[in-house]
């Protein structure tokens, strides 16, 4: 375990705990805040197309809002008139869920 902590730069070669300099910590926090602001201001092009199986969606910070927007944008016929032979249903992104509800 000591070897792992040494390689990860948590301890020095004598086993003493290494501490980050305060300047580095402040820089890291300010960078994270700037990144969060950017995410809040510009949703990705795929916004409202959330899919729980998509790895990109799992990493996205807006996934919760995206899922809610997807639900709000469902067609009025969702869960009521599903027909796997209808052209509208074949091209609808909600078809897999709609077929389970209908």
One Martini backbone bead per residue (centre of mass of N, CA, C, O) as a GRO file, in nm:
protein
  102
    1UNK     BB    1   0.057   0.063  -0.020
    2UNK     BB    2   0.297   0.257  -0.004
    3UNK     BB    3   0.367   0.241  -0.305
    4UNK     BB    4   0.108   0.365  -0.410
    5UNK     BB    5   0.124   0.637  -0.252
    6UNK     BB    6   0.393   0.720  -0.380
    7UNK     BB    7   0.304   0.720  -0.681
    8UNK     BB    8   0.051   0.918  -0.610
    9UNK     BB    9   0.172   1.145  -0.416
   10UNK     BB   10   0.097   1.118  -0.087
   11UNK     BB   11   0.392   1.020  -0.033
   12UNK     BB   12   0.698   0.979   0.062
   13UNK     BB   13   0.985   0.778   0.100
   14UNK     BB   14   0.918   0.798   0.435
   15UNK     BB   15   0.581   0.836   0.472
   16UNK     BB   16   0.507   1.121   0.427
   17UNK     BB   17   0.276   1.354   0.395
   18UNK     BB   18   0.154   1.516   0.120
   19UNK     BB   19   0.102   1.858   0.036
   20UNK     BB   20  -0.062   2.089  -0.112
   21UNK     BB   21  -0.065   2.377  -0.243
   22UNK     BB   22  -0.274   2.641  -0.217
   23UNK     BB   23  -0.259   2.748  -0.507
   24UNK     BB   24  -0.351   2.486  -0.647
   25UNK     BB   25  -0.627   2.464  -0.508
   26UNK     BB   26  -0.741   2.734  -0.606
   27UNK     BB   27  -0.713   2.676  -0.907
   28UNK     BB   28  -0.896   2.425  -0.919
   29UNK     BB   29  -1.157   2.561  -0.820
   30UNK     BB   30  -1.178   2.784  -1.038
   31UNK     BB   31  -1.194   2.588  -1.276
   32UNK     BB   32  -1.453   2.440  -1.186
   33UNK     BB   33  -1.638   2.687  -1.186
   34UNK     BB   34  -1.604   2.761  -1.486
   35UNK     BB   35  -1.707   2.492  -1.599
   36UNK     BB   36  -1.990   2.505  -1.472
   37UNK     BB   37  -2.080   2.764  -1.616
   38UNK     BB   38  -2.058   2.654  -1.904
   39UNK     BB   39  -2.267   2.428  -1.873
   40UNK     BB   40  -2.512   2.609  -1.788
   41UNK     BB   41  -2.513   2.786  -2.064
   42UNK     BB   42  -2.436   2.522  -2.262
   43UNK     BB   43  -2.601   2.304  -2.411
   44UNK     BB   44  -2.609   2.042  -2.584
   45UNK     BB   45  -2.725   1.925  -2.887
   46UNK     BB   46  -2.864   1.664  -2.729
   47UNK     BB   47  -3.073   1.805  -2.593
   48UNK     BB   48  -3.357   1.591  -2.510
   49UNK     BB   49  -3.187   1.289  -2.566
   50UNK     BB   50  -3.189   1.110  -2.331
   51UNK     BB   51  -2.983   0.813  -2.230
   52UNK     BB   52  -2.906   0.568  -1.998
   53UNK     BB   53  -2.701   0.404  -2.207
   54UNK     BB   54  -2.532   0.657  -2.242
   55UNK     BB   55  -2.221   0.757  -2.151
   56UNK     BB   56  -2.250   1.064  -2.197
   57UNK     BB   57  -2.496   1.101  -2.011
   58UNK     BB   58  -2.359   1.003  -1.747
   59UNK     BB   59  -2.144   1.258  -1.758
   60UNK     BB   60  -2.352   1.464  -1.758
   61UNK     BB   61  -2.469   1.752  -1.579
   62UNK     BB   62  -2.769   1.763  -1.747
   63UNK     BB   63  -2.938   1.496  -1.730
   64UNK     BB   64  -3.185   1.567  -1.559
   65UNK     BB   65  -3.293   1.800  -1.735
   66UNK     BB   66  -3.303   1.634  -1.999
   67UNK     BB   67  -3.513   1.428  -1.914
   68UNK     BB   68  -3.737   1.633  -1.852
   69UNK     BB   69  -3.742   1.753  -2.141
   70UNK     BB   70  -3.815   1.490  -2.283
   71UNK     BB   71  -4.087   1.448  -2.142
   72UNK     BB   72  -4.211   1.725  -2.231
   73UNK     BB   73  -4.159   1.640  -2.559
   74UNK     BB   74  -4.367   1.450  -2.590
   75UNK     BB   75  -4.603   1.319  -2.750
   76UNK     BB   76  -4.945   1.299  -2.716
   77UNK     BB   77  -4.944   0.975  -2.799
   78UNK     BB   78  -4.805   0.872  -2.562
   79UNK     BB   79  -4.913   0.548  -2.471
   80UNK     BB   80  -5.179   0.511  -2.677
   81UNK     BB   81  -5.095   0.466  -3.020
   82UNK     BB   82  -4.923   0.222  -3.069
   83UNK     BB   83  -4.755   0.134  -3.395
   84UNK     BB   84  -4.520  -0.065  -3.563
   85UNK     BB   85  -4.637   0.020  -3.867
   86UNK     BB   86  -4.607   0.309  -3.825
   87UNK     BB   87  -4.415   0.567  -3.932
   88UNK     BB   88  -4.414   0.747  -3.678
   89UNK     BB   89  -4.311   0.514  -3.488
   90UNK     BB   90  -4.045   0.434  -3.637
   91UNK     BB   91  -3.911   0.746  -3.591
   92UNK     BB   92  -3.949   0.745  -3.295
   93UNK     BB   93  -3.767   0.786  -2.995
   94UNK     BB   94  -4.016   0.676  -2.802
   95UNK     BB   95  -4.099   0.384  -2.889
   96UNK     BB   96  -3.984   0.189  -2.673
   97UNK     BB   97  -4.152   0.318  -2.437
   98UNK     BB   98  -4.434   0.324  -2.565
   99UNK     BB   99  -4.467   0.012  -2.601
  100UNK     BB  100  -4.464  -0.042  -2.286
  101UNK     BB  101  -4.714   0.139  -2.209
  102UNK     BB  102  -4.942   0.047  -2.428
   0.00000   0.00000   0.00000
